Amino acid sequence: MSKKKSSDSCLGVMLKMTILLVILAAILVGGGIFAYQKLNEFFNRSGGNVLVPDFRGRHTSEVMKLKPSNIEVVTRDQKYDDRQPKGYVIAQYPDPGTLVKPGKQVLITVSLGLQKVNVPNLIGKSMREVDVALMNSQLILGNSAYVFSDKISPDRIVGQSPLSSEEYGVNKNVDLLISLGKKPETLPLPNLTGINLDVAKERIKSWGFNIGRTYSKPDSNRAKYQVISTSPSPYSHLRKGEVINILVSSGSDAGTATAEDIKKFEFNIVSSPKVVETSKPANVTATIPVNSELPKKEPEKPATVVESKPKETAEIVAKPVTTPAVSQPQPQSNKPTKDVIYVMPDGFMPKEVKFIHIKPDGREQIYSGTHKPLDSIKVKVPIVPNSKIQIYINDVPVEERKID
């Protein structure tokens, strides 16, 4: 009986060992086959595999022509994109240059083009309303310019670009024209520099302006009570009845003007032309409007009328003055300067241009002239710390630039 049990247990052990050996052999064979396939793929990876082309920046119709026949191109998704037009590939997976097996799918993302919105109608709206309308339309406020308008109230929109209801790219700029209201009837203030105070007052009254305060400052180069400058500055367009302040020479006596008073006046530098590049002759440095309502007087020194121009303008050639500028020394050639270039806006008629130099010690007009549309003007401006140039067209400020 014991011998039978012993033989049964030996048979069971042998059976178990046989099964384990079969399983181990299967594992080894399977592992060998897998390793062989991987090694074969590694050492022969170019054989039978496909190199994925670069589809980015190509239209989907072109992609279908260029793709290898043994891979499949599938559109994964579509997105708005401001860099690629509609129907062009933005991205792909796998990346270009990847080796894939035949039949592999290449997923592409296709552009829907620039997302567009309808531009709102901004005409007649206030700037607060404009900000809200542009934000709701996913647009951005662009450049702004000011113009006179007989129909639109001040600080409201006269014009816009692009026009309303036009389809426009999201997050793009919308440029505006803002109303200054009705253009006031103005007269140019002629240059009174160099004449006697009493004569200047008589002329101011005859032109319809009111006389304000009279200031004086020492100036050994000018006779006593000779006009140095006015505030507002010469050639400013003013309404009738506006007040004109006068700065005169006190000779060698102490003057009444303080440093703050003198800052109110603008001093013209006319001894050396500053315009280097312009469509006008090089010796022309100032052009002022001629108004028939003003009494005709003899030309003021140092300017001389050389010829008449159409559109009610006269061309003035500046000549050197015999006395230096009052508030500032005349600019020297060895002083550093900066070229300020300005191109006249497009249009139909010539316009008066002024360059005003704003410095810590006051304002100084360094150029005045009338120019045609698209004229290029180059003005040499002295480099003064913490100063800037203001550019006026027809006495309306259009641009401001830092000098230092």
Stockholm file with secondary structure:
# STOCKHOLM 1.0

chainA/1-404         MSKKKSSDSCLGVMLKMTILLVILAAILVGGGIFAYQKLNEFFNRSGGNVLVPDFRGRHTSEVMKLKPSNIEVVTRDQKYDDRQPKGYVIAQYPDPGTLVKPGKQVLITVSLGLQKVNVPNLIGKSMREVDVALMNSQLILGNSAYVFSDKISPDRIVGQSPLSSEEYGVNKNVDLLISLGKKPETLPLPNLTGINLDVAKERIKSWGFNIGRTYSKPDSNRAKYQVISTSPSPYSHLRKGEVINILVSSGSDAGTATAEDIKKFEFNIVSSPKVVETSKPANVTATIPVNSELPKKEPEKPATVVESKPKETAEIVAKPVTTPAVSQPQPQSNKPTKDVIYVMPDGFMPKEVKFIHIKPDGREQIYSGTHKPLDSIKVKVPIVPNSKIQIYINDVPVEERKID
#=GR chainA/1-404 SS CHHHHHHHHHHHHHHHHHHHHHHHHHHHHHHHHHHHHHHHHHHTTTSSCEECCCCTTSBHHHHHHHSCTTSEEEEEEEECCSSSCTTBEEEEESCTTCEECTTCEEEEEEECCSCEEECCCCTTCBHHHHHHHHHHTTCEEEEEEEECCSSSCTTBEEEEESCTTCEEETTCEEEEEEECCSCCCCEECCCCTTSBHHHHHHHHHHTTCEEEEEEEECCTTSCTTBEEEEESCTTCEECTTCEEEEEEECTTSCCSCCHHHHTTSCCCCCSSCCBCSCSSCTTCCEEEECCTTSCCCCCCTTEEEEEEETTTEEEEEECCCSSCCSSSCCCCTTSCEEEEEEECCSCSSCEEEEEEEEETTEEEEEEEEEECTTCEEEEEEECCTTCEEEEEETTEEEEEEECC
#=GC SS_cons         CHHHHHHHHHHHHHHHHHHHHHHHHHHHHHHHHHHHHHHHHHHTTTSSCEECCCCTTSBHHHHHHHSCTTSEEEEEEEECCSSSCTTBEEEEESCTTCEECTTCEEEEEEECCSCEEECCCCTTCBHHHHHHHHHHTTCEEEEEEEECCSSSCTTBEEEEESCTTCEEETTCEEEEEEECCSCCCCEECCCCTTSBHHHHHHHHHHTTCEEEEEEEECCTTSCTTBEEEEESCTTCEECTTCEEEEEEECTTSCCSCCHHHHTTSCCCCCSSCCBCSCSSCTTCCEEEECCTTSCCCCCCTTEEEEEEETTTEEEEEECCCSSCCSSSCCCCTTSCEEEEEEECCSCSSCEEEEEEEEETTEEEEEEEEEECTTCEEEEEEECCTTCEEEEEETTEEEEEEECC
//
